[in-house]
Amino acid sequence: MTHTELEAYILSFPDSWLDWPFGEDVAVYKVGHDNDGKGKLFALIAMNSQPLRVSLKCDPQLAETLREQYESVLPGHHLNKKHWNTIICSGQLDDEQVKDLVRHSYQLVVG
């Protein structure tokens, strides 16, 4: 899956939008607008990463299980390690599994 394909999938969720609060190196995908208008983040993509790297919110128990099962699933880079995973899209998880984890992240954030 390419960055463009993954981004299109992420932005297909209702009220999702792209932000750049950390500069040009990290695409941040948020949902909704909270009281201060900033929204809640549910996905981050490291720009120009090869292979593609995406960080997603995850249920803590599932996050740990995924890290134990897959070398390409790591604790969230620069994020709360209990609630976030960084996935290296090297093919160990197929596109549908990555999409499932995006959907899981979105659902955790919107409730």
C-alpha distances in whole Angstrom, upper triangle without the diagonal:
4,7,8,6,6,10,11,10,12,15,16,18,21,23,20,20,19,21,22,25,24,24,21,19,18,16,18,17,20,22,26,28,31,34,34,31,28,26,24,21,19,15,15,13,14,14,14,13,12,10,8,11,11,15,16,19,20,23,25,26,23,21,24,23,19,20,23,21,18,18,15,16,19,21,20,20,23,23,25,25,26,24,20,18,15,12,11,8,9,9,12,11,9,6,10,11,9,10,13,14,13,16,18,18,19,21,23,23,25,27
4,5,5,6,8,10,11,12,14,16,18,21,22,19,18,17,19,19,22,22,21,18,16,15,14,16,16,20,22,25,28,30,33,32,30,27,25,24,21,19,15,14,11,12,11,11,11,10,9,7,10,11,15,16,20,22,25,27,28,25,23,26,25,22,22,25,23,20,20,16,18,20,22,20,20,23,23,26,25,27,25,21,19,16,13,12,9,11,12,15,14,12,10,13,15,12,12,16,16,14,17,20,19,20,23,24,24,25,28
4,6,5,6,9,10,10,12,14,16,19,20,16,15,13,15,16,19,18,17,14,13,12,10,13,13,16,19,22,24,27,30,29,26,23,22,21,17,16,12,11,8,9,8,9,9,10,10,7,9,9,13,15,18,20,24,26,27,24,22,25,25,22,22,25,24,21,21,17,17,19,20,18,18,20,20,23,23,25,23,19,17,15,13,12,10,13,14,17,15,14,12,15,16,12,13,16,16,13,16,19,17,18,21,22,22,23,26
4,6,5,6,9,10,10,12,15,18,19,15,14,13,15,16,20,20,18,16,15,14,11,14,13,17,19,22,24,27,30,29,26,23,22,21,18,17,14,13,11,12,11,11,13,13,13,11,13,12,16,17,20,22,26,28,30,27,25,28,28,25,25,29,27,24,24,20,21,22,24,21,21,23,23,26,26,28,25,22,20,18,16,16,13,16,17,19,18,16,13,16,17,14,13,17,17,15,17,20,19,18,22,23,22,23,26
4,5,5,6,9,10,11,14,17,18,15,15,14,17,19,22,22,21,19,18,16,14,15,14,17,18,22,24,27,31,30,27,25,23,22,19,17,14,14,12,14,14,14,15,15,14,11,13,12,16,16,19,21,24,27,28,25,24,27,26,23,24,27,25,22,23,19,20,22,23,21,22,24,24,26,26,27,25,21,20,18,15,15,12,15,15,18,16,13,10,12,14,12,11,14,15,13,15,18,17,17,20,22,22,22,25
4,5,5,6,9,10,12,15,16,13,13,12,15,17,20,20,20,18,16,14,12,13,11,14,16,19,22,25,28,27,25,22,20,19,16,13,10,11,9,12,12,13,13,14,13,10,10,9,12,12,16,17,21,23,25,21,20,23,23,20,21,24,22,20,20,17,17,19,20,18,18,21,20,22,22,24,21,18,16,14,12,13,10,14,14,16,14,12,9,11,12,9,8,12,12,9,12,15,14,14,17,19,18,19,22
4,5,5,6,9,11,14,14,11,10,9,12,14,17,17,17,15,15,12,9,10,9,12,14,17,19,22,26,25,22,19,17,17,14,12,10,10,8,12,11,13,14,15,15,11,12,10,12,13,16,18,22,24,26,23,22,25,25,22,23,27,25,23,23,19,19,20,21,19,19,20,20,22,23,24,21,18,17,15,14,15,13,17,17,19,17,16,13,14,15,12,11,14,14,10,13,16,14,13,17,19,17,18,21
4,6,5,6,9,12,13,11,11,11,14,16,20,20,20,18,18,16,13,13,11,13,14,17,20,23,26,26,23,21,19,18,16,14,12,13,12,15,15,16,17,18,18,14,15,13,16,16,18,20,24,26,28,25,24,27,27,24,26,29,27,25,26,22,22,23,24,22,22,24,23,25,26,27,24,21,20,19,17,18,16,19,19,21,19,17,13,14,16,13,11,14,15,12,13,16,16,14,17,20,19,19,22
4,5,5,7,11,13,10,11,12,16,18,21,22,22,20,20,17,14,14,11,13,13,17,20,23,26,26,23,21,18,17,15,13,11,13,13,16,16,18,18,19,18,15,15,13,14,14,16,18,21,24,25,22,21,25,24,21,23,26,25,23,24,20,20,22,23,20,22,23,22,24,24,25,22,19,18,17,16,17,15,18,18,19,16,15,11,11,13,10,8,11,12,9,9,13,13,11,14,17,16,17,19
4,5,6,9,11,7,9,9,13,15,17,19,19,18,18,15,11,10,7,9,10,13,16,19,23,23,20,17,15,14,11,9,8,10,10,14,15,17,17,19,18,14,14,11,12,11,13,15,18,21,23,20,19,23,23,20,22,25,24,22,23,20,19,20,20,18,19,20,19,21,21,22,19,16,16,15,15,16,15,19,19,20,17,16,13,13,14,11,8,11,11,7,8,11,10,9,12,14,13,14,17
4,5,8,8,5,6,8,11,14,17,19,19,18,18,15,12,11,8,9,9,12,15,18,21,21,18,16,14,14,12,11,10,12,12,16,16,19,19,21,21,17,17,14,15,14,16,18,21,24,26,24,23,26,27,24,26,29,28,26,27,23,22,23,24,21,22,22,21,23,24,25,21,19,19,19,18,20,18,22,22,24,21,19,16,16,17,15,12,14,14,11,11,14,13,11,14,16,14,14,18
4,6,9,7,9,11,15,18,21,22,23,22,22,19,15,14,11,12,11,13,17,20,23,23,20,19,16,16,15,13,13,15,16,19,19,22,22,24,23,19,19,16,17,16,17,19,22,25,27,24,24,27,27,25,27,30,28,27,28,25,24,25,26,23,24,25,24,25,26,27,23,21,21,21,20,21,20,23,23,24,21,19,16,15,17,15,11,14,14,11,10,14,14,11,13,16,15,14,17
4,6,6,9,12,15,18,20,22,23,23,23,19,16,14,10,10,8,11,14,17,21,21,18,17,14,13,13,11,12,15,16,20,21,23,23,25,24,20,20,16,16,14,15,17,19,23,24,22,22,26,26,23,26,29,28,26,28,25,23,24,24,22,23,24,22,23,24,24,20,19,20,20,20,22,20,24,24,25,21,20,17,16,17,15,11,13,13,10,8,12,11,8,10,13,12,11,14
4,6,9,12,15,19,21,23,24,24,25,21,18,16,12,10,8,8,12,15,18,19,16,16,13,13,13,12,14,17,19,22,23,26,26,28,27,24,23,19,19,17,17,19,21,24,26,24,24,28,28,26,29,32,31,30,31,28,26,27,27,24,26,26,24,25,26,26,22,21,22,23,23,25,24,28,27,28,25,24,21,19,20,18,15,16,16,13,11,14,13,10,11,14,12,10,13
4,7,10,13,17,18,21,22,22,23,20,16,14,10,8,5,5,9,12,15,16,13,12,9,11,12,12,13,16,18,22,22,25,26,29,28,24,23,20,19,17,17,20,22,25,27,25,25,29,30,28,29,33,32,31,32,29,27,28,27,24,25,25,23,24,26,26,22,21,23,23,23,26,25,29,29,30,27,26,23,22,22,20,17,18,18,15,14,16,14,11,12,14,12,10,13
4,7,10,14,15,18,19,19,19,16,13,10,7,5,4,6,10,13,16,16,13,12,9,9,9,9,10,12,14,18,19,22,22,25,24,20,19,16,16,14,15,17,20,23,26,24,23,26,27,25,27,30,30,28,29,26,24,24,24,21,22,22,20,21,23,23,20,18,20,20,20,22,22,25,26,27,24,23,20,20,20,17,15,16,16,12,12,14,12,9,12,14,11,10,14
4,7,10,12,15,16,16,17,14,10,8,6,5,6,8,10,13,16,16,12,10,9,10,9,10,10,12,13,16,16,20,21,23,23,19,19,16,16,15,16,19,22,25,28,26,24,28,29,27,28,31,31,29,30,26,24,25,24,21,21,21,20,22,24,25,21,19,20,20,20,22,22,25,26,28,25,24,21,21,22,19,17,19,18,14,15,17,14,12,15,16,14,14,17
4,7,10,12,12,12,13,10,7,6,5,6,9,11,12,15,18,16,13,11,10,11,9,11,10,9,11,13,13,16,18,21,21,17,16,14,14,14,16,20,23,25,28,26,24,28,29,26,27,31,30,28,28,25,23,23,23,19,19,19,18,21,23,24,21,19,19,18,19,20,20,24,25,27,24,24,21,22,22,19,17,20,18,15,16,18,15,14,17,18,15,16,20
4,6,9,9,10,11,9,6,5,6,7,10,12,12,14,17,14,12,9,10,11,9,11,11,10,11,13,13,16,18,21,22,18,17,15,15,15,17,20,24,25,28,27,25,28,30,27,27,31,31,29,29,25,24,23,22,19,18,17,17,19,22,24,21,18,20,18,20,21,22,25,27,28,26,26,24,25,24,21,20,22,20,17,19,20,17,16,19,19,16,17,21
4,6,5,6,8,7,6,6,9,10,14,15,15,17,19,16,14,11,12,13,11,13,12,10,11,11,11,15,16,20,21,18,16,15,15,16,18,22,25,26,29,28,25,28,30,28,27,31,32,29,28,25,24,23,22,18,17,15,16,19,21,24,21,19,20,18,20,21,21,25,27,28,27,27,25,26,26,22,22,24,22,19,21,22,19,18,22,22,19,20,24
4,6,9,10,8,8,7,10,11,14,16,15,15,17,14,13,10,12,12,11,14,13,11,13,13,13,17,18,22,23,20,18,16,15,17,18,21,24,25,29,28,25,28,30,28,27,31,32,30,29,26,24,23,21,17,16,14,14,17,20,22,20,18,19,18,21,22,23,27,29,30,28,29,27,28,27,24,24,25,23,20,22,23,19,19,22,21,18,20,23
4,7,7,6,8,8,12,13,17,19,18,19,20,17,17,13,15,14,12,15,13,10,11,11,11,15,16,20,21,18,16,15,14,16,18,21,24,25,28,27,24,27,29,27,26,29,30,28,27,24,22,21,19,16,13,11,13,16,19,21,20,17,18,17,19,20,22,25,27,28,27,28,26,28,27,23,24,26,23,20,23,24,20,20,24,22,20,22,25
4,6,6,8,10,13,15,19,21,20,21,23,20,18,15,17,17,15,17,15,12,12,11,10,13,15,19,20,18,16,16,16,19,20,24,27,28,31,30,27,29,32,29,28,32,32,30,28,25,24,23,22,18,16,14,16,20,22,25,23,20,21,19,21,21,22,25,28,29,28,29,27,29,28,25,25,27,25,22,25,26,22,22,26,25,23,25,28
4,6,7,10,13,16,19,22,21,23,25,22,21,18,19,19,16,18,15,12,11,9,8,10,13,16,18,16,15,15,16,19,21,25,28,29,32,30,27,30,32,29,28,32,32,29,27,24,24,23,22,19,16,16,18,21,23,26,24,21,21,18,20,19,20,23,26,27,27,27,25,27,27,23,24,26,24,21,25,26,23,23,26,26,24,26,29
4,7,10,13,16,20,22,23,24,26,24,22,19,20,19,16,17,14,10,9,6,5,8,9,13,15,13,12,12,13,17,19,22,26,26,29,28,24,27,29,26,25,28,29,25,24,21,20,19,19,16,13,13,15,19,20,23,22,19,18,15,17,16,17,20,23,24,24,25,23,25,25,21,22,25,22,20,23,24,21,22,25,25,23,25,28
4,6,10,13,16,19,20,21,24,21,20,16,16,15,12,13,10,7,6,5,6,9,10,14,15,12,10,10,10,13,16,19,23,23,26,25,21,24,26,23,22,26,26,24,22,19,18,17,17,13,11,11,13,16,18,21,19,15,15,13,14,15,16,19,21,23,22,23,21,23,22,18,19,21,19,16,20,21,17,18,22,21,19,22,25
4,7,10,13,16,17,19,22,20,18,15,14,14,11,11,8,6,5,7,7,10,11,15,15,12,11,9,10,12,15,18,22,23,26,24,22,25,26,23,23,27,27,24,23,20,19,19,18,15,14,14,14,18,19,21,19,16,16,14,15,15,16,19,21,23,21,22,19,21,21,17,17,19,17,14,17,19,16,16,19,19,17,19,23
4,6,10,13,14,16,19,17,15,11,11,10,7,8,6,5,7,9,10,14,14,18,18,14,12,10,9,10,12,16,19,21,24,22,20,23,25,22,22,26,26,24,24,20,19,18,17,14,13,13,13,15,17,19,16,14,15,13,15,16,17,21,23,24,22,22,20,21,20,17,16,18,16,13,15,16,13,13,16,16,14,16,19
4,7,10,12,14,18,16,14,11,9,8,6,6,5,6,8,12,13,16,17,19,19,15,14,11,10,10,11,15,18,20,23,21,19,23,24,22,23,26,26,24,24,21,19,19,19,15,15,16,14,17,18,20,16,14,15,14,15,17,17,21,22,23,21,21,18,19,19,15,14,16,14,11,13,14,11,10,13,14,11,13,16
4,7,8,10,14,13,11,8,6,5,4,6,7,9,12,15,16,20,20,23,23,19,17,14,12,11,12,15,18,20,23,22,20,24,25,23,24,28,28,26,27,24,21,21,20,16,17,17,15,17,19,19,16,15,16,16,18,20,21,24,25,26,23,24,21,21,21,17,16,17,15,12,13,14,11,9,12,12,9,10,14
4,7,9,13,13,11,9,5,5,6,7,10,12,15,18,20,23,23,26,25,22,20,16,15,13,13,16,18,21,23,22,21,25,26,24,26,29,29,28,29,26,23,23,22,19,20,20,18,19,21,21,17,16,18,19,20,23,23,27,27,28,25,25,22,21,21,18,16,17,16,12,12,13,11,8,10,11,8,8,11
4,7,10,11,8,8,5,7,9,11,13,16,19,22,23,26,27,30,29,25,23,20,19,17,16,19,20,23,26,25,24,28,29,28,29,32,32,31,32,30,27,27,25,22,23,23,20,21,24,23,20,19,22,22,24,27,27,30,31,32,28,28,25,25,25,22,20,20,19,16,15,16,14,11,12,13,10,8,12
4,7,7,5,5,4,7,10,13,15,17,20,23,24,28,28,31,31,27,25,22,20,19,18,21,22,25,28,27,26,30,31,30,31,34,35,34,35,32,29,29,27,23,24,23,21,21,24,24,21,21,23,24,26,29,29,33,34,34,31,31,29,28,28,25,23,24,22,19,19,19,17,14,16,16,12,11,14
4,6,5,6,5,7,11,14,17,18,22,24,26,30,30,33,33,29,27,23,21,19,18,20,22,24,27,27,26,29,31,30,31,34,35,34,35,32,29,29,26,23,24,22,20,20,23,23,20,20,23,25,27,30,31,34,35,35,33,33,31,30,29,27,25,25,23,21,20,20,17,15,16,15,12,11,14
4,6,8,8,11,14,17,20,22,25,27,29,32,33,36,36,32,30,27,24,23,21,24,25,26,30,30,29,32,34,33,34,37,38,37,38,36,33,32,29,26,27,24,22,22,26,25,23,23,27,28,30,33,34,38,39,39,36,37,34,34,33,30,29,29,27,24,24,24,21,19,20,19,15,15,17
4,6,8,11,14,17,19,20,23,25,26,30,31,34,34,31,29,26,23,22,21,24,26,27,31,31,29,32,35,34,34,37,38,37,38,35,32,31,28,25,25,23,21,22,25,25,23,23,26,27,29,32,33,37,38,39,36,37,34,34,33,30,29,29,27,25,25,25,22,20,21,20,16,16,19
4,6,9,12,15,18,18,21,24,24,28,29,32,33,29,27,24,22,21,20,24,25,27,31,30,29,32,34,33,33,37,38,36,37,34,31,30,28,25,25,23,21,22,26,26,23,23,25,26,28,30,31,35,36,37,34,35,32,32,31,28,27,27,26,22,23,23,20,18,20,19,16,15,18
4,7,9,12,14,15,18,20,21,25,26,29,29,26,23,20,19,18,17,21,23,24,28,27,26,29,31,30,30,34,34,33,33,30,28,27,25,21,21,19,18,19,22,23,20,19,22,22,25,27,28,32,33,34,31,32,29,29,28,25,24,25,23,20,20,21,18,16,18,17,14,14,17
4,7,10,12,14,17,19,21,25,25,28,28,24,22,19,17,15,15,18,20,22,25,24,23,26,28,27,28,31,32,31,31,28,26,25,23,20,20,19,17,18,21,21,18,17,20,21,23,25,26,30,31,31,28,29,26,26,25,23,21,22,20,17,17,17,14,12,14,14,10,10,14
4,7,10,12,15,18,20,24,23,26,26,22,20,16,14,12,11,14,16,18,21,21,19,23,25,23,24,28,28,27,28,25,22,22,20,16,17,16,14,14,17,17,14,14,16,17,20,23,23,27,28,28,26,26,24,24,23,20,19,19,17,14,15,14,11,10,12,11,7,8,11
4,6,8,11,14,16,20,20,23,22,19,16,12,10,9,9,12,15,17,20,19,17,21,23,21,21,25,25,24,25,22,19,18,17,13,14,14,11,13,15,16,12,11,13,14,16,19,20,24,25,25,22,23,21,21,20,17,16,17,14,12,13,13,9,9,12,11,8,10,13
4,7,11,14,16,20,19,21,20,17,14,10,8,6,6,9,12,15,18,16,14,18,20,18,19,22,22,21,22,19,16,16,15,12,14,14,11,13,14,14,11,9,11,12,13,16,17,21,22,22,19,20,18,18,16,13,13,13,10,8,9,9,6,6,9,8,6,9,12
4,7,10,13,16,15,17,16,13,10,7,6,5,7,10,14,16,19,17,15,18,19,17,18,21,21,19,20,17,14,14,14,11,12,13,11,13,14,15,12,9,10,10,11,13,14,18,19,19,17,18,16,16,15,12,11,13,10,7,10,11,7,8,12,11,10,13,15
4,7,9,13,12,15,14,11,8,6,5,7,10,13,17,18,21,19,16,19,21,18,18,22,22,19,19,16,14,14,13,10,10,11,10,13,14,16,14,10,10,9,10,12,13,17,19,19,17,18,17,18,17,13,14,15,13,10,13,14,11,12,15,15,14,16,19
4,6,9,8,11,11,8,6,5,6,9,12,15,19,20,23,20,18,21,22,19,18,22,22,19,18,15,14,14,15,12,11,12,13,16,16,19,16,13,12,9,10,10,11,14,16,18,16,17,15,17,16,13,14,16,14,12,15,16,14,14,18,18,17,19,22
4,7,6,9,10,7,6,7,8,12,15,18,21,22,24,22,19,22,23,20,19,23,23,20,18,15,15,14,15,12,10,12,13,17,17,20,18,14,13,10,11,10,11,14,17,18,18,19,17,20,19,15,17,19,17,15,19,19,17,18,22,21,20,23,25
4,5,9,10,8,8,10,12,15,18,21,25,26,28,26,23,25,27,23,23,26,26,22,21,18,18,18,18,16,14,15,17,20,21,23,22,18,17,13,14,13,13,15,18,20,20,20,18,21,21,17,18,21,19,17,21,22,20,20,24,24,23,25,28
4,6,9,8,9,11,14,18,21,24,27,28,30,28,25,27,28,24,23,27,26,23,21,17,19,19,20,18,16,17,19,23,23,26,24,21,19,15,15,13,13,14,17,20,20,20,19,22,22,18,20,23,21,19,23,24,22,23,27,27,26,28,31
4,6,5,6,9,12,16,19,21,25,25,27,25,22,24,25,21,20,23,23,19,17,14,15,15,17,15,13,16,17,21,20,23,22,18,16,12,12,9,10,11,14,16,17,18,17,20,19,16,18,21,19,18,22,23,21,22,26,26,25,28,30
3,5,8,11,14,18,21,23,26,27,28,25,23,24,25,21,20,23,22,18,16,13,15,16,18,17,15,18,20,23,22,25,24,20,17,14,12,9,9,9,12,14,15,16,16,19,19,16,19,21,20,19,23,24,22,24,27,27,27,30,32
4,6,10,13,16,20,21,24,25,26,23,20,22,22,19,18,20,19,15,14,10,13,14,17,16,15,18,20,22,21,24,23,19,16,12,10,6,6,6,9,11,12,13,13,17,16,14,16,19,17,17,21,22,21,23,26,26,26,28,31
4,7,10,13,17,18,22,23,24,21,19,21,21,18,17,20,19,16,15,11,12,13,16,14,14,16,17,20,19,22,20,16,14,10,8,6,5,7,10,12,12,13,12,15,15,11,14,17,15,14,18,19,18,19,22,23,23,25,27
4,7,10,14,15,19,19,21,19,16,18,19,15,15,18,18,14,13,9,10,10,12,10,10,13,14,16,16,18,17,13,10,7,6,5,6,9,12,13,12,14,13,15,14,11,13,15,13,13,16,17,15,17,20,20,20,23,25
4,7,10,12,16,17,19,16,14,17,18,14,14,18,17,15,14,11,10,10,11,9,10,12,12,14,14,16,14,10,8,6,5,7,8,11,13,14,12,13,12,14,13,9,11,13,10,9,13,14,11,13,17,16,16,19,21
4,7,9,13,14,16,14,11,14,16,13,13,17,17,15,15,12,9,9,9,6,7,10,9,11,11,13,10,7,5,4,6,9,11,14,16,16,14,16,15,16,14,11,12,13,10,9,13,12,9,12,15,14,14,17,19
4,6,10,12,14,12,10,13,15,12,13,17,17,15,16,13,10,11,10,8,10,12,10,11,11,11,9,6,6,6,8,11,12,16,17,16,14,16,14,15,12,10,11,11,7,6,9,9,6,9,11,10,10,14,15
4,7,9,12,10,9,12,14,12,13,17,17,17,18,16,12,12,10,8,11,12,9,9,10,9,6,4,6,9,11,15,16,19,20,19,16,18,17,17,14,12,13,12,8,8,10,8,5,8,9,7,8,11,12
4,6,8,7,6,9,11,10,11,14,15,15,17,15,11,12,10,10,13,15,12,10,10,8,5,5,7,10,11,15,16,19,20,18,15,17,17,16,13,12,13,11,8,9,10,7,6,9,10,7,10,13,13
4,6,5,6,9,10,10,12,14,15,16,18,17,14,14,12,12,16,17,14,12,11,8,6,8,10,13,15,18,20,22,22,20,18,20,20,18,15,15,15,13,10,12,12,8,8,11,10,8,11,13,12
4,6,5,6,9,10,11,13,14,15,17,17,13,13,10,11,15,16,13,10,9,6,5,8,9,13,15,18,20,23,23,21,19,21,22,21,17,17,18,16,13,15,16,12,11,15,14,11,14,17,15
4,5,5,6,9,10,11,13,14,17,17,14,14,12,14,18,19,16,14,12,9,9,11,12,15,16,19,21,23,23,20,18,21,22,20,17,17,19,16,14,16,17,13,14,17,16,13,16,19,17
4,5,5,6,9,10,10,12,15,15,11,12,12,13,17,19,16,15,12,10,9,10,10,13,13,17,18,20,19,17,15,17,18,17,13,14,15,12,10,13,14,10,11,15,14,12,15,18,17
4,6,5,6,9,10,11,13,12,8,9,8,10,13,15,13,11,9,7,7,7,6,10,11,14,16,18,18,16,14,17,18,17,13,13,15,13,10,13,14,11,11,15,15,13,15,18,18
4,5,5,6,9,10,12,13,9,9,8,11,15,17,15,13,10,8,9,10,9,12,13,16,18,19,19,17,15,19,20,20,16,16,18,16,13,16,18,15,15,18,18,16,19,22,21
4,5,5,6,9,11,12,10,11,11,14,17,20,18,16,13,12,12,13,11,14,13,16,17,18,18,15,14,17,19,18,14,15,17,15,13,16,18,15,15,19,19,17,20,23,22
4,5,5,6,9,9,6,8,10,12,15,18,17,16,13,12,12,11,9,11,10,12,14,15,14,11,10,13,15,15,11,12,14,13,10,14,15,13,14,17,18,17,19,22,22
4,6,5,7,8,5,6,7,11,13,16,15,15,11,11,12,11,8,10,9,11,14,15,15,12,12,15,17,18,14,14,17,16,13,16,18,16,16,20,20,19,21,24,24
4,6,8,10,8,9,11,14,17,20,19,18,14,14,15,14,12,13,13,14,16,16,17,13,13,17,19,19,16,16,19,18,16,19,21,18,19,23,23,21,24,27,26
4,7,9,8,11,13,16,18,22,20,20,17,16,17,16,13,14,12,13,15,14,14,10,10,14,17,17,13,14,17,16,14,18,20,18,19,22,23,22,24,27,26
4,5,6,8,12,14,16,20,19,19,16,16,17,15,11,11,9,10,11,11,11,7,8,12,14,15,12,12,16,15,14,17,19,17,18,21,22,22,24,27,27
4,6,7,11,13,15,18,18,19,16,17,18,15,12,11,9,9,11,10,11,8,10,14,16,18,15,14,18,18,16,18,21,20,20,23,25,24,25,28,29
4,6,10,12,13,16,17,18,15,17,17,14,10,8,6,5,7,7,9,7,8,11,13,15,12,11,15,16,13,15,19,18,17,21,22,22,23,26,27
4,7,9,11,14,14,14,12,13,13,10,6,6,5,6,9,10,11,9,9,12,14,15,12,11,14,14,11,13,16,15,14,18,19,18,20,23,24
4,6,8,11,11,12,9,11,11,9,6,5,6,8,11,13,15,13,13,16,17,18,15,14,17,17,13,15,18,17,15,19,20,19,20,23,24
4,6,9,8,8,5,8,8,6,5,6,9,11,14,16,18,16,16,19,20,20,17,15,18,18,14,16,18,16,14,18,19,17,18,22,22
4,6,5,6,5,8,8,5,4,5,8,11,14,17,19,17,16,19,19,20,17,15,17,17,13,14,17,15,13,16,18,16,16,19,20
4,5,8,8,11,11,8,7,6,10,11,14,17,19,19,18,21,21,22,20,17,19,20,16,16,19,18,15,18,21,19,18,22,23
4,7,8,12,12,9,10,10,13,15,18,20,23,22,22,24,24,25,23,20,22,22,19,18,21,20,17,19,21,19,18,22,23
4,6,9,8,6,8,9,13,15,18,21,23,22,21,24,23,24,21,19,20,20,16,16,19,17,14,16,18,16,15,19,20
4,6,6,6,9,11,14,17,20,23,25,23,22,25,24,25,22,20,21,20,17,17,19,17,14,16,18,15,14,18,19
4,6,5,7,9,13,16,19,21,23,21,20,23,23,23,20,18,20,20,16,17,19,17,14,17,19,16,16,20,20
4,6,8,12,14,18,20,23,24,22,20,23,24,23,20,19,20,19,15,17,18,15,13,17,17,14,15,18,18
4,7,11,13,17,19,22,23,21,19,22,21,21,18,16,18,16,13,13,15,12,10,13,13,10,11,15,15
4,7,10,13,16,18,20,18,17,19,19,19,16,14,15,15,11,11,14,11,9,12,14,11,12,16,16
4,6,10,12,15,16,15,13,16,16,17,14,11,14,13,10,11,14,12,10,13,15,13,14,18,19
4,7,9,12,14,13,12,15,15,16,14,11,14,14,11,11,15,14,12,15,17,16,17,20,21
4,6,9,10,10,9,11,12,13,11,8,11,12,10,11,14,14,13,15,18,17,18,21,22
4,6,8,8,9,11,12,14,12,10,13,15,13,13,17,17,16,19,21,21,22,24,26
4,6,7,7,8,8,12,10,8,11,13,12,13,16,17,16,19,21,21,22,25,26
4,6,7,9,10,13,12,11,14,16,15,16,19,20,20,22,24,25,26,28,30
4,5,6,8,11,10,10,13,15,14,16,19,19,20,22,24,25,26,28,29
4,6,10,11,10,10,14,14,14,16,18,18,19,22,23,24,26,28,29
4,7,8,6,7,10,10,10,13,15,15,16,18,20,20,22,24,25
4,6,5,6,9,10,11,13,14,16,17,19,20,21,23,25,26
4,5,5,6,9,10,11,12,14,15,17,18,20,21,23,24
4,5,5,6,9,10,10,12,14,15,16,18,20,21,22
4,5,5,6,9,10,10,12,14,15,17,19,20,21
4,5,5,6,9,10,11,12,14,15,17,19,20
4,5,5,6,9,10,11,12,14,16,17,18
4,5,5,6,9,10,10,12,14,15,16
4,5,5,6,9,10,10,12,14,15
4,5,5,6,9,10,11,12,14
4,5,5,6,9,10,11,12
4,5,5,6,9,10,10
4,5,5,6,9,10
4,5,5,6,8
4,5,5,6
4,6,5
4,6
4
